[in-house]
Amino acid sequence: MSEIAQEEVQSPCIGVCSIDETSGYCQGCYRTVEEIKGWWDMSAPEQDKLVADLEQRQNQAISFD
């Protein structure tokens, strides 16, 4: 019997939970409040896409510092 298990995407939360008022992004994981709330309701592909978007957000934030 062969089952294809959906691989779990690890939450990007790093425990630094503070929303930047200017950007609206968490200063730890770069998600919005809505993205944080909806994480467990997203499919794995949606989570993967969001993680990729977060990397871009972080890179943009670093380039503005």
Secondary structure, 3 states (H helix, E strand, C coil): CCCCCCCCCCCCCCCCCCECCCCCCECCCCCCHHHHHHHHHCCHHHHHHHHHHHHHHHHHHHHHC
